[in-house]
Amino acid sequence: MDSAPYSPMQLIKRHLFAMRNGVIADTLRRGGSPFSIIFGVNLPQLTEIAATHGPDRELAEKLWANTTTRESMLLAPMLMPREDFNEDEATRWAEQSPCPEVTDVLCLKLLRHQPYALDLVKRLLDDPKPMSRYTALRLMCNLAPQHIEMAVEIGRRAQPEVAHYPQTRQPVEVLLSYADLD
């Protein structure tokens, strides 16, 4: 694909269009995905697209701001330079995440690599917004192998929340599974 006449954002949109999958997109829509534009591109394909562009702060910010498009928000954490993403930005992105899928990718691809990840978990656990607390639990799942005792403690603390916010069930169960290793 000749890239000369296209901006990085245009190239990404062309890749997304070329890899679109209507079956996945329709399934996501029926499942309640909050996005008005869904290409149905899967995570390995998105990782491939991100690898062709490399870290790019400006592009990552533009993609994150494109809140109507599922794949834009999933690609943003993959393109944000890890060393150039501070704790305030991490908090902002955690609070702006529209759904668990985006939060999962944000935690897996970007937040778990940050030196302040544990501090972020602690702060987001006390946030009244359900998605912020989900981010804390999901991020702790990524950090649990190195912080087993803390993972179990957070899992126990979050157990009552499962009844009010069912999306937290899976991360809470993962955190509590470390109790056997404690």
Backbone hydrogen bonds in HBPLUS format (Angstrom, degrees):
<---DONOR---> <-ACCEPTOR-->    atom                        ^
c    i                          cat <-CA-CA->   ^        H-A-AA   ^      H-
h    n   atom  resd res      DA  || num        DHA   H-A  angle D-A-AA Bond
n    s   type  num  typ     dist DA aas  dist angle  dist       angle   num
A0006-TYR N   A0003-SER O   3.21 MM   3  5.51 159.1  2.26 115.2 121.5     1
A0011-LEU N   A0007-SER O   2.94 MM   4  6.24 156.0  1.99 155.5 162.8     2
A0012-ILE N   A0008-PRO O   2.99 MM   4  6.26 157.7  2.04 148.3 153.8     3
A0013-LYS N   A0009-MET O   2.99 MM   4  6.26 164.5  2.01 151.6 155.6     4
A0014-ARG N   A0010-GLN O   2.91 MM   4  6.13 150.2  2.00 145.5 153.9     5
A0015-HIS N   A0011-LEU O   2.91 MM   4  6.22 155.9  1.97 149.3 155.7     6
A0016-LEU N   A0012-ILE O   2.86 MM   4  6.14 164.4  1.88 156.9 161.1     7
A0017-PHE N   A0013-LYS O   2.93 MM   4  6.07 158.8  1.97 144.5 150.4     8
A0018-ALA N   A0014-ARG O   2.94 MM   4  6.14 155.1  2.00 145.5 152.3     9
A0019-MET N   A0015-HIS O   2.96 MM   4  6.18 141.7  2.11 148.3 158.7    10
A0020-ARG N   A0017-PHE O   3.44 MM   3  5.21 163.8  2.47  98.2 102.7    11
A0021-ASN N   A0039-PHE O   2.78 MM  18  6.21 157.5  1.83 155.2 162.1    12
A0025-ALA N   A0021-ASN O   2.97 MM   4  6.21 166.5  1.99 155.1 159.6    13
A0026-ASP N   A0022-GLY O   2.85 MM   4  5.93 163.5  1.87 147.7 151.8    14
A0027-THR N   A0023-VAL O   3.01 MM   4  6.18 156.1  2.06 144.7 151.6    15
A0028-LEU N   A0024-ILE O   2.90 MM   4  6.14 159.6  1.95 154.9 160.0    16
A0029-ARG N   A0025-ALA O   2.95 MM   4  6.21 157.7  2.00 149.2 155.5    17
A0030-ARG N   A0026-ASP O   2.94 MM   4  6.15 167.6  1.95 151.9 154.9    18
A0031-GLY N   A0027-THR O   2.93 MM   4  6.06 138.4  2.11 139.3 151.3    19
A0033-SER N   A0028-LEU O   3.01 MM   5  5.48 165.0  2.03 153.0 150.7    20
A0032-GLY N   A0029-ARG O   3.06 MM   3  5.34 162.1  2.10 109.4 114.5    21
A0037-ILE N   A0068-THR O   2.93 MM  31  5.91 156.1  1.99 168.1 160.5    22
A0070-ARG N   A0037-ILE O   3.05 MM  33  6.43 158.5  2.10 175.0 175.7    23
A0046-LEU N   A0042-ASN O   2.95 MM   4  6.27 154.5  2.02 152.7 161.0    24
A0047-THR N   A0043-LEU O   2.86 MM   4  6.07 156.5  1.91 155.1 161.3    25
A0048-GLU N   A0044-PRO O   3.01 MM   4  6.22 148.6  2.11 139.4 147.7    26
A0049-ILE N   A0045-GLN O   2.93 MM   4  6.26 155.4  1.99 148.3 154.7    27
A0050-ALA N   A0046-LEU O   2.90 MM   4  6.15 164.8  1.92 151.6 155.6    28
A0051-ALA N   A0047-THR O   2.96 MM   4  6.15 151.5  2.04 142.7 150.4    29
A0052-THR N   A0048-GLU O   3.22 MM   4  6.52 140.6  2.38 142.7 151.9    30
A0052-THR N   A0049-ILE O   3.12 MM   3  5.33 130.1  2.38 100.2 113.0    31
A0053-HIS N   A0050-ALA O   3.08 MM   3  5.33 143.1  2.22 103.3 114.0    32
A0054-GLY N   A0050-ALA O   2.88 MM   4  6.04 155.9  1.94 159.8 167.1    33
A0056-ASP N   A0079-LEU O   2.73 MM  23  5.56 158.5  1.77 149.2 154.4    34
A0060-ALA N   A0056-ASP O   2.88 MM   4  6.06 160.5  1.92 156.4 162.9    35
A0061-GLU N   A0057-ARG O   2.92 MM   4  6.15 162.8  1.95 158.5 162.2    36
A0062-LYS N   A0058-GLU O   3.05 MM   4  6.30 156.9  2.10 146.0 152.4    37
A0063-LEU N   A0059-LEU O   2.89 MM   4  6.12 159.6  1.93 151.9 157.6    38
A0064-TRP N   A0060-ALA O   2.89 MM   4  6.09 159.9  1.93 150.3 156.0    39
A0065-ALA N   A0061-GLU O   2.98 MM   4  6.14 149.2  2.08 143.2 151.3    40
A0066-ASN N   A0063-LEU O   3.07 MM   3  5.12 143.7  2.20  99.7 110.6    41
A0067-THR N   A0065-ALA O   2.92 MM   2  5.49 133.1  2.15 105.2  91.1    42
A0069-THR N   A0066-ASN O   3.30 MM   3  6.05 165.7  2.33 120.6 124.2    43
A0073-MET N   A0069-THR O   3.37 MM   4  6.76 160.4  2.41 155.9 159.6    44
A0074-LEU N   A0070-ARG O   3.09 MM   4  6.39 144.9  2.22 147.6 158.4    45
A0075-LEU N   A0071-GLU O   2.93 MM   4  5.99 147.8  2.03 142.2 149.8    46
A0076-ALA N   A0072-SER O   3.10 MM   4  6.23 148.7  2.21 147.3 154.7    47
A0078-MET N   A0075-LEU O   2.89 MM   3  5.22 128.9  2.16 109.7 124.6    48
A0079-LEU N   A0075-LEU O   3.13 MM   4  6.40 135.0  2.34 152.3 165.3    49
A0079-LEU N   A0076-ALA O   3.11 MM   3  5.28 137.1  2.30 102.9 114.5    50
A0080-MET N   A0076-ALA O   3.02 MM   4  6.15 135.2  2.23 153.0 165.3    51
A0084-ASP N   A0081-PRO O   3.06 MM   3  5.33 153.5  2.13 109.1 117.5    52
A0090-ALA N   A0086-ASN O   2.96 MM   4  6.27 155.5  2.02 149.9 157.8    53
A0091-THR N   A0087-GLU O   2.96 MM   4  6.18 156.7  2.02 146.8 152.2    54
A0092-ARG N   A0088-ASP O   2.97 MM   4  6.21 159.1  2.01 145.3 151.3    55
A0093-TRP N   A0089-GLU O   2.86 MM   4  6.11 165.8  1.88 157.5 160.2    56
A0094-ALA N   A0090-ALA O   2.92 MM   4  6.08 158.4  1.97 146.6 153.1    57
A0095-GLU N   A0091-THR O   2.95 MM   4  6.16 157.6  2.00 150.1 155.8    58
A0096-GLN N   A0092-ARG O   2.94 MM   4  6.12 138.8  2.12 143.0 155.0    59
A0097-SER N   A0093-TRP O   3.01 MM   4  6.04 124.7  2.33 145.6 156.7    60
A0103-THR N   A0099-CYS O   3.15 MM   4  6.43 164.3  2.18 153.2 158.2    61
A0104-ASP N   A0100-PRO O   2.75 MM   4  5.92 158.2  1.80 156.4 161.6    62
A0105-VAL N   A0101-GLU O   3.22 MM   4  6.51 160.8  2.26 147.8 151.3    63
A0106-LEU N   A0102-VAL O   2.85 MM   4  6.06 161.5  1.89 152.4 158.5    64
A0107-CYS N   A0103-THR O   2.88 MM   4  6.08 161.6  1.92 154.6 158.1    65
A0108-LEU N   A0104-ASP O   2.95 MM   4  6.08 164.6  1.97 147.8 152.7    66
A0109-LYS N   A0105-VAL O   2.84 MM   4  5.70 170.9  1.85 154.0 157.1    67
A0110-LEU N   A0106-LEU O   3.08 MM   4  5.52 144.3  2.21 131.8 140.1    68
A0111-LEU N   A0106-LEU O   2.98 MM   5  6.24 166.9  2.00 152.2 155.1    69
A0112-ARG N   A0107-CYS O   3.10 MM   5  5.65 157.8  2.15 147.3 147.9    70
A0113-HIS N   A0110-LEU O   3.23 MM   3  5.78 152.2  2.31 114.6 122.4    71
A0114-GLN N   A0111-LEU O   3.05 MM   3  5.45 168.6  2.07 119.0 121.9    72
A0117-ALA N   A0114-GLN O   3.17 MM   3  5.27 159.3  2.21 116.9 115.7    73
A0120-LEU N   A0116-TYR O   2.95 MM   4  6.19 152.6  2.03 155.9 164.7    74
A0121-VAL N   A0117-ALA O   2.97 MM   4  6.30 153.3  2.05 149.2 156.2    75
A0122-LYS N   A0118-LEU O   3.08 MM   4  6.38 167.0  2.10 152.1 153.9    76
A0123-ARG N   A0119-ASP O   3.01 MM   4  6.23 160.9  2.04 149.0 154.1    77
A0124-LEU N   A0120-LEU O   2.89 MM   4  5.99 169.6  1.90 156.9 159.8    78
A0125-LEU N   A0121-VAL O   3.00 MM   4  6.08 145.6  2.12 151.2 159.7    79
A0126-ASP N   A0123-ARG O   3.27 MM   3  5.70 143.3  2.41 106.5 115.3    80
A0127-ASP N   A0124-LEU O   3.09 MM   3  5.01 158.8  2.14 102.3 109.0    81
A0132-SER N   A0129-LYS O   3.09 MM   3  5.40 124.5  2.41 106.3 120.2    82
A0133-ARG N   A0129-LYS O   3.15 MM   4  6.53 160.0  2.19 156.9 162.7    83
A0134-TYR N   A0130-PRO O   2.83 MM   4  6.08 153.0  1.90 147.6 156.1    84
A0135-THR N   A0131-MET O   2.90 MM   4  6.08 152.9  1.98 140.1 147.1    85
A0136-ALA N   A0132-SER O   3.03 MM   4  6.40 153.5  2.10 145.3 151.9    86
A0137-LEU N   A0133-ARG O   3.01 MM   4  6.35 161.2  2.05 152.0 156.1    87
A0138-ARG N   A0134-TYR O   2.82 MM   4  6.02 168.1  1.84 158.3 162.0    88
A0139-LEU N   A0135-THR O   2.81 MM   4  5.86 162.7  1.84 152.0 157.0    89
A0140-MET N   A0136-ALA O   2.94 MM   4  6.07 152.6  2.02 142.0 149.9    90
A0141-CYS N   A0137-LEU O   3.03 MM   4  6.36 141.5  2.18 142.3 152.4    91
A0141-CYS N   A0138-ARG O   3.16 MM   3  5.10 123.7  2.50  91.5 105.6    92
A0142-ASN N   A0139-LEU O   3.02 MM   3  5.20 122.9  2.35  99.1 113.2    93
A0143-LEU N   A0139-LEU O   3.14 MM   4  6.49 139.0  2.31 141.1 152.9    94
A0143-LEU N   A0140-MET O   3.06 MM   3  4.87 123.5  2.39  91.2 106.2    95
A0144-ALA N   A0140-MET O   2.75 MM   4  5.65 124.0  2.06 148.5 161.9    96
A0146-GLN N   A0143-LEU O   3.09 MM   3  5.88 144.3  2.22 125.9 133.9    97
A0147-HIS N   A0144-ALA O   2.90 MM   3  4.82 142.7  2.04 103.1 115.0    98
A0151-ALA N   A0147-HIS O   2.92 MM   4  6.11 155.7  1.98 154.0 162.1    99
A0152-VAL N   A0148-ILE O   3.01 MM   4  6.29 163.9  2.04 160.8 162.9   100
A0153-GLU N   A0149-GLU O   3.07 MM   4  6.29 164.0  2.09 148.7 153.5   101
A0154-ILE N   A0150-MET O   2.91 MM   4  6.11 163.2  1.94 153.8 157.8   102
A0155-GLY N   A0151-ALA O   2.89 MM   4  6.08 156.9  1.94 148.3 155.5   103
A0156-ARG N   A0152-VAL O   2.94 MM   4  6.19 159.5  1.98 153.9 158.3   104
A0157-ARG N   A0153-GLU O   2.99 MM   4  6.18 158.3  2.03 145.9 152.5   105
A0158-ALA N   A0154-ILE O   2.93 MM   4  6.06 145.8  2.05 146.8 155.4   106
A0159-GLN N   A0155-GLY O   3.09 MM   4  6.12 120.4  2.46 138.8 152.2   107
A0159-GLN N   A0156-ARG O   3.36 MM   3  5.26 148.1  2.47  96.2 105.0   108
A0161-GLU N   A0158-ALA O   2.89 MM   3  5.43 139.1  2.06 118.4 130.3   109
A0162-VAL N   A0159-GLN O   3.17 MM   3  5.74 152.4  2.25 117.8 124.3   110
A0164-HIS N   A0161-GLU O   2.91 MM   3  5.36 132.8  2.14 111.0 123.7   111
A0165-TYR N   A0161-GLU O   2.87 MM   4  5.98 147.5  1.97 158.3 168.8   112
A0168-THR N   A0165-TYR O   2.96 MM   3  5.98 168.4  1.97 134.6 138.1   113
A0169-ARG N   A0166-PRO O   2.99 MM   3  5.50 165.8  2.01 118.3 123.0   114
A0172-VAL N   A0168-THR O   2.99 MM   4  6.02 163.1  2.02 159.1 164.6   115
A0173-GLU N   A0169-ARG O   2.89 MM   4  6.07 161.3  1.92 155.2 160.7   116
A0174-VAL N   A0170-GLN O   2.97 MM   4  6.23 157.7  2.02 153.9 160.1   117
A0175-LEU N   A0171-PRO O   2.94 MM   4  6.18 164.3  1.97 150.5 154.4   118
A0176-LEU N   A0172-VAL O   2.89 MM   4  6.11 161.2  1.93 153.4 158.7   119
A0177-SER N   A0173-GLU O   2.96 MM   4  6.07 133.1  2.19 139.4 151.3   120
A0177-SER N   A0174-VAL O   3.16 MM   3  5.12 131.3  2.41  94.2 107.5   121
A0178-TYR N   A0175-LEU O   3.22 MM   3  5.71 155.5  2.29 108.5 115.3   122
A0179-ALA N   A0176-LEU O   2.99 MM   3  5.50 163.8  2.02 114.5 119.8   123
A0181-LEU N   A0178-TYR O   2.89 MM   3  5.20 146.6  2.01 107.5 118.1   124
A0182-ASP N   A0178-TYR O   3.15 MM   4  6.39 126.9  2.45 144.9 159.6   125
A0182-ASP N   A0179-ALA O   3.33 MM   3  5.07 141.5  2.49  92.4 102.8   126
